């Protein structure tokens, strides 16, 4: 998760696509202009070759503060972790 966040910060589209599982990867990936401010990993767990990471990423878009809260799913294949998808967790 941290490496993918860093790739977003640095605009490394090739890395993001390479770490996205082929079954859910977008054909083309275009990054919007975003100033990333920080990442907080709230929870990470794995069971065998399946993992989940809950995180909050802070950023500024067009000068406005935003936060992205996601529960991301990953799968490990041949020793490498791949991003599957994410969803916004329900706030309690």
Secondary structure, 3 states (H helix, E strand, C coil): CHHHHHHHHHCCHHHHHHCECCCCCCCCCCCCCCEEEEEEEEEEEEECCEEEEEEEEEEEECCEEEEEEEEEEEEEECCEEEEEEEECCCCC
